[in-house]
Amino acid sequence: VRDLCPLKQILHPKGDNTLIFEARFESGNLQKVVKVNEFEYQLTLRTDLYTSRHTQWYYFQVSNMQARVPYRFTIVNFTNRNSLYKRGLRPLLYSEADAKEHKVGWRRTGSEIKYYKNNAGQDGRQYFSLTWTFQFPHDLDTCYFAHCYPYTYSNLQEYLVAIFKDPVKSTFCKIHILCHSLAGNIVYVLTITNPPKSDKGTKRKAVILTARVHPGETNSSWIMKGFLDYILGNSGTARQLRDNFVFKVVPMLNPDGVIVGNHRCSLTGQDLNRKYRSYGKKCYPSIWYTRNMIKRVMGERDIFLYCDIHGHNRKQNVFMYGCERKQQAKGPHVHPHVFPLLLSKSCPDKFSFTDCCFRVRKNKEGTGRVVMWKMGINNSYTLEAS
């Protein structure tokens, strides 16, 4: 994916104000655009590769615009009946001119936003439209639109290189290759813990964190980055955590899906977060190797907590899914409600305990959370962020 960038476009003849669209870059997604009239465009998203579904993630470039003119975009092939666009969510805009001149990055934009059922497609499937009106800030700028703040595989690689080159962080954060994806991209695993001061004392428990199994849930990567910034920092609490725990972190489980701009699937067209029971090492290498890594860690030390980080497209707030038996053990440290409850007490403005759920549904039995719980990790969670 190195040096991937949009192909250079030839501008329209002078006086032709038709917008130019481009999505042939890392994590980009846009399939087709129809110009309805001078300032109105109908957009179609590409489905996840080798599927006919999962249109949610979009990320594309626009150029040849006029400033301060109301444009209207309508994406016509969403498949989710409900969406946070009904509850105040707005598309993201990035202007290269604003970034250069005013140091302004991604920002939410748009007015007259509607998410609604449209006419069924020729395949008989029901589709939904998202429409919004907005004005570009500059003439002939280069702008980008996205569903959520992009975080690419290249962003992750740059972040890991910076850790590797840091003389302090590299002493307690070791970066290894967990496996290679179907397309040959590296799936990384980080081991974070302070070097032991002596052989005395109890063996450190492990904490397992994973993210970005669903490519379109980019907020999971930003949460993972926030965690890594914190745990690799020099605060007293971060040092204490590194003294007492071994953190095993897989920051991007599905690099192939991230690179090609999928929303939910890998290059097999499958949802990897339903494959933790599978023994398909060739088809789902990152899942197979993650599960085996966790089994190996369990043989060496107790695992205090497992958490897989996600983004949610229909529910608000930050919350957790846990696993609860009908006859729950009485010890408070193994009760699945305790850790989420502590989170809500620590940061009530950010975490919602009332949105947490601890039921194990049959259709979720192949998820990381449920499989790790059945392997014996009592504190096994999915963290969801709006």
Secondary structure as UniProt FT lines:
FT   TURN            2..3
FT   TURN            14..15
FT   STRAND          20..22
FT   TURN            26..27
FT   STRAND          32..37
FT   TURN            38..39
FT   STRAND          40..44
FT   TURN            49..50
FT   STRAND          59..63
FT   STRAND          70..78
FT   HELIX           84..87
FT   STRAND          92..95
FT   HELIX           96..102
FT   STRAND          107..108
FT   STRAND          111..117
FT   TURN            122..123
FT   STRAND          128..136
FT   TURN            139..140
FT   STRAND          142..146
FT   HELIX           153..165
FT   TURN            167..168
FT   HELIX           169..172
FT   STRAND          173..180
FT   TURN            182..183
FT   STRAND          186..192
FT   STRAND          205..211
FT   TURN            215..216
FT   HELIX           219..231
FT   HELIX           236..244
FT   STRAND          245..250
FT   HELIX           255..260
FT   TURN            267..268
FT   HELIX           272..274
FT   TURN            276..277
FT   TURN            281..283
FT   HELIX           285..300
FT   STRAND          303..311
FT   STRAND          318..321
FT   HELIX           332..334
FT   TURN            336..337
FT   HELIX           338..346
FT   TURN            348..350
FT   HELIX           353..355
FT   HELIX           362..364
FT   TURN            365..366
FT   HELIX           368..374
FT   TURN            375..376
FT   STRAND          380..385
//
